[in-house]
């Protein structure tokens, strides 16, 4: 009831019974106005309560989503990122074994001072997931490139596919097979694979430039020796890119394997036969340095 309706009711109540009907008739328009005001106020109140209810519902949904994100981040930390308890100071005692920190998968680093643990865990888990996704998308293009390089290297027409007889060789059945492999190699979208890995911070601009240089040399090779050298450079660049991506994800390095039965590449700083491994092709002596005793 509005103040106006209370005033009308009080006025009618104070009026002598004989005059009440006439007073009510005279005050009826005012009463209807007050009734319209009351209906409007009731509608405003209902709208306000509905808005408050929707706001509370939205806040509950946001809290539930936030809680779900935190639970997912904690689960990701527990399942995919294994914290190392009681890790001793100094070099990893498990280097060169399956327990090496370089092979047991990515881990979330300790929370920086002043940061919020839940926010840090969620951010780092998302970063690791993005890095893994970029690697899985780029890996097929890189491994297929290595396979094609190996096929080209073993192809019987390769000795005759460069130099003055290259045009004649290309017209033969074997030559056509070699040309098809070479064109397949030149058509590999290595730049796309490079950009996927670069976008996740796994490699830098140097690899992209190396891809372009090595592949350009294949098109200008005048002799078989030049062609073999360009092929080797391209293979080293592709395998090296795979190695850096795998090491970034703290996974066993398969980049230098020629068959699935080959050993993984050594851990960085692993010592074998008095030499410390520096990274790169383990079969290349330049990637090892003698250890002073």
C-alpha positions in Angstrom: 0.0 0.0 0.0 1.3 3.4 -1.0 1.2 6.5 1.2 -1.5 8.0 -1.0 -3.7 4.9 -0.5 -3.2 5.1 3.2 -4.3 8.8 3.2 -7.4 7.9 1.1 -8.3 5.1 3.5 -7.9 7.4 6.5 -9.9 10.1 4.9 -12.8 7.7 4.2 -12.6 6.3 7.7 -12.9 9.8 9.2 -15.9 10.8 7.0 -19.4 10.4 8.6 -21.2 7.3 7.3 -23.8 9.4 5.5 -21.1 11.1 3.4 -18.7 8.3 2.8 -20.1 7.1 -0.5 -19.8 10.6 -2.1 -16.2 11.0 -0.7 -15.2 7.6 -2.0 -16.6 8.5 -5.4 -14.7 11.7 -5.5 -11.4 10.0 -4.4 -11.8 7.0 -6.8 -9.6 8.6 -9.5 -6.8 9.3 -7.0 -7.1 5.7 -5.6 -6.8 4.3 -9.1 -3.7 6.4 -9.7 -2.1 5.1 -6.5 -3.1 1.6 -7.5 -1.2 2.0 -10.8 1.8 3.3 -8.9 1.7 0.2 -6.6 1.6 -2.1 -9.6 4.6 -0.3 -11.1 6.5 -0.5 -7.9 5.7 -4.2 -7.7 7.0 -4.8 -11.2 10.2 -2.9 -10.4 10.6 -5.0 -7.3 10.0 -8.2 -9.2 12.5 -7.2 -11.9 15.1 -6.3 -9.3 14.7 -9.6 -7.5 14.9 -11.5 -10.9 18.1 -9.6 -11.7 19.6 -10.4 -8.3 18.7 -14.0 -8.7 20.4 -14.2 -12.1 23.5 -12.4 -10.8 23.7 -14.9 -7.9 23.3 -17.8 -10.4 26.0 -16.3 -12.7 28.4 -15.9 -9.7 27.8 -19.5 -8.7 28.5 -20.6 -12.2 31.7 -18.6 -12.3 32.8 -19.9 -8.9 32.0 -23.5 -10.1 34.0 -22.9 -13.3 36.9 -21.4 -11.4 36.9 -24.4 -9.0 36.8 -26.8 -11.9 39.8 -25.0 -13.5 41.8 -25.3 -10.3 40.9 -29.0 -9.9 41.9 -29.6 -13.5 45.2 -27.7 -13.0 46.0 -29.7 -9.8 45.1 -32.9 -11.6 47.3 -32.0 -14.6 50.1 -31.3 -12.1 49.7 -34.7 -10.5 49.2 -36.8 -13.6 51.3 -35.3 -16.3 53.9 -33.3 -14.4 55.7 -35.4 -11.8 57.3 -33.4 -9.0 60.6 -34.6 -7.8 60.5 -35.0 -4.0 63.8 -34.7 -2.1 65.8 -33.7 -5.2 69.4 -33.4 -4.2 71.4 -30.3 -4.9 73.9 -30.4 -7.7 74.0 -32.6 -10.9 71.1 -35.0 -11.5 72.3 -38.4 -10.0 70.1 -40.2 -12.5 71.6 -38.7 -15.6 72.0 -41.3 -18.4 69.2 -43.5 -17.0 65.4 -43.7 -17.5 65.0 -41.8 -14.3 66.9 -38.8 -15.6 65.1 -35.4 -15.2 65.8 -34.9 -18.9 63.6 -37.8 -19.8 60.7 -37.9 -17.3 58.5 -35.3 -18.8 57.9 -31.6 -18.2 57.4 -30.3 -14.6 55.9 -27.2 -13.2 58.6 -25.2 -11.6 58.3 -23.8 -8.0 55.9 -20.9 -7.6 57.7 -17.6 -7.8 57.7 -15.4 -4.7 54.5 -13.3 -4.5 52.6 -15.3 -7.2 49.4 -17.1 -6.5 50.0 -20.9 -6.5 46.7 -21.8 -8.2 47.2 -19.2 -11.0 50.8 -20.3 -11.5 49.9 -24.0 -11.7 47.1 -23.3 -14.2 49.3 -21.1 -16.3 52.2 -23.5 -16.5 49.9 -26.5 -17.2 48.4 -24.7 -20.1 51.8 -23.7 -21.4 53.0 -27.3 -21.3 49.8 -28.5 -23.0 50.3 -26.0 -25.8 54.0 -27.0 -26.2 53.0 -30.7 -26.5 50.3 -29.9 -29.0 52.7 -27.9 -31.2 55.2 -30.7 -31.1 52.7 -33.3 -32.0 51.5 -31.2 -35.0 55.0 -30.5 -36.3 56.5 -33.9 -35.7 54.9 -35.8 -38.7 56.2 -33.2 -41.2 59.8 -33.5 -39.8 59.9 -37.3 -39.5 58.5 -37.7 -43.0 61.2 -35.4 -44.3 63.9 -37.6 -42.7 62.3 -40.7 -44.3 62.4 -39.1 -47.7 66.0 -38.0 -47.3 67.0 -41.6 -46.4 65.1 -42.9 -49.5 66.9 -40.4 -51.7 70.2 -41.2 -50.3 69.7 -44.9 -51.1 68.2 -44.4 -54.5 70.2 -46.0 -57.3 69.7 -43.1 -59.7 71.2 -40.5 -57.3 74.8 -40.8 -58.7 73.5 -39.7 -62.2 70.8 -37.2 -61.1 73.1 -34.2 -60.9 75.6 -32.6 -63.2 75.7 -32.9 -67.0 73.7 -36.2 -67.2 70.9 -35.1 -64.9 68.6 -34.3 -67.8 69.1 -37.7 -69.5 68.7 -39.5 -66.1 65.4 -37.8 -65.4 63.9 -39.4 -68.5 64.7 -42.9 -67.4 62.3 -45.0 -65.2 64.8 -44.9 -62.3 65.5 -41.2 -62.9 61.8 -40.4 -62.8 61.5 -42.2 -59.4 64.4 -40.1 -58.1 62.9 -36.9 -59.4 59.6 -37.7 -57.8 61.3 -38.2 -54.4 63.3 -35.0 -54.8 60.1 -33.0 -55.7 58.4 -34.6 -52.7 61.3 -33.4 -50.5 61.1 -29.9 -51.9 57.4 -29.8 -51.4 57.6 -30.6 -47.7 56.1 -27.7 -45.7 59.0 -27.4 -43.3 58.3 -23.7 -42.7 54.9 -24.6 -41.3 56.4 -27.1 -39.0 59.1 -24.6 -38.0 56.4 -21.9 -37.3 54.4 -24.3 -35.1 57.5 -25.1 -32.9 58.6 -21.5 -32.9 55.2 -20.3 -31.7 55.5 -22.5 -28.6 59.1 -21.3 -27.9 60.8 -24.6 -28.7 63.1 -23.3 -31.5 64.4 -20.0 -32.7 64.7 -18.2 -36.0 68.1 -19.9 -36.7 66.4 -23.2 -37.6 64.0 -21.5 -40.1 67.0 -19.9 -41.9 68.8 -23.2 -41.9 65.8 -25.0 -43.5 65.7 -22.4 -46.3 69.5 -22.5 -46.9 69.8 -26.3 -47.0 66.9 -26.8 -49.3 68.1 -24.0 -51.6 71.4 -25.8 -51.9 69.7 -28.9 -53.2 68.3 -27.0 -56.2 71.8 -25.6 -57.2 73.9 -28.7 -56.5 76.2 -29.2 -59.6 77.7 -32.5 -58.5 76.7 -35.6 -56.5 79.1 -34.5 -53.7 77.4 -31.1 -53.5 74.0 -32.7 -53.5 75.0 -35.2 -50.7 76.4 -32.3 -48.6 73.2 -30.3 -49.0 71.1 -33.4 -48.2 73.2 -34.0 -45.0 72.8 -30.4 -43.9 69.0 -30.5 -44.4 68.8 -33.8 -42.4 71.0 -32.4 -39.6 68.8 -29.3 -39.4 65.5 -31.3 -39.3 66.8 -33.9 -36.8 68.3 -31.1 -34.7 65.0 -29.3 -34.6 63.3 -32.5 -33.5 65.9 -32.9 -30.8 65.5 -29.4 -29.4 61.7 -29.9 -29.3 62.0 -33.2 -27.5 64.5 -31.9 -25.0 62.3 -28.9 -24.3 59.5 -31.4 -23.3 61.9 -33.4 -21.2 61.3 -36.6 -23.2 63.6 -39.3 -24.5 65.3 -38.0 -27.6 64.5 -40.2 -30.7 65.5 -37.5 -33.2 68.8 -39.3 -34.2 67.4 -42.8 -34.4 67.6 -44.5 -37.8 65.5 -47.4 -36.6 63.1 -47.8 -33.6 65.6 -50.3 -32.1 68.3 -47.6 -31.9 69.2 -46.2 -28.5 67.9 -42.8 -27.4 70.4 -39.9 -27.7 72.4 -39.4 -24.5 71.4 -36.9 -21.9 73.1 -33.5 -22.1 76.3 -33.5 -20.0 76.3 -37.4 -19.9 79.8 -38.8 -19.8 80.7 -41.9 -21.8 84.2 -43.2 -22.3 85.8 -40.1 -20.8 83.8 -37.7 -23.1 80.9 -35.4 -22.2 77.9 -35.2 -24.6 77.1 -31.7 -25.8 74.0 -32.4 -27.9 73.4 -33.0 -31.6 74.1 -36.2 -33.6 75.8 -38.6 -31.1 77.7 -40.2 -33.9 79.5 -37.0 -34.7 82.7 -36.8 -32.6 82.4 -33.0 -32.7 79.4 -33.3 -30.3 81.6 -34.7 -27.5 84.3 -33.1 -25.5 87.0 -34.8 -23.4 86.5 -34.6 -19.7 89.4 -33.5 -17.6 90.2 -35.8 -14.7 
